Structures are given as C-alpha cells and as structure tokens.
Amino acid sequence: MQRDFTYIDDLVESIVRLVPCAPSPEARQTGDSLSEVAPFRILNIGNAQPVRLLEFIEAIESATGREAHKNMMEMQPGDVAATWATTDLLQALTGYRPSTPVTDGVAKFVEWYRGYYQV
C-alpha cells in the first residue's frame, strides 16, 4: 500500500501562502475548485509523493531506534492500494509545493515528540 505523508511544516507553509490567495471570481485559476456559489475553494495539500507503508514504518524504526511489531493483514474493506495528493492548484496559486521527504519529516517529528514529552 502507498500513502502520501505531509510534514506539518509543509502544511503550515502552504496555509500561510494561501492566506493572500482568498478566492474571488476574478482570481479563478485553470483547474480551480472555486465554488460558483460560495467564497471558498478546495485544495490538496500534500507531498505528492506516494510512499510505501513499509517504507514509512522503516522511517519510524530508524528515527526511534526500535523495530516495529508488524501485524500484516489483507486489504481491509474500503482500503485502496495507493493515494496521494495532486498539488497543481496549490502550486499555481502560491508557487509552493510541499517537499519534505518522509524520512526527514518522521525524524523531525520524533525529535520534537521526544523533546516535548521528555522521553
């Protein structure tokens, strides 16, 4: 299975850059999700890089120095094999595309977690 993981700093940077891009009919972009009846648009904010779940687990193991106890199971009802964000509109509006590699994001998160919870 593959998923798109987005580091929190990339998410925050995306939102900060979107603030001055408040939607208006005059500001419509190609491929825009701007509503015809309400002042909002929907954007994907993601890394646009699908990562194998086992690779994500390996990044956690590496950052924590501990091996995960894995319980491998068949696909569950509602699961999909791969998902990831399409960030074209985000980049068109802001010039920004999240790019923190999953290994770096996991390592930074583990460092923050250990510091915050003093573990």
Secondary structure by P-SEA (a helix, b strand, c coil): cbbbbbcaaaaaaaaaaacccccccccccccccccccccbbbbbbcccccccaaaaaaaaaaaaccccccccccccccccccccccaaaaaaaccccccccaaaaaaaaaaaaaaaacc
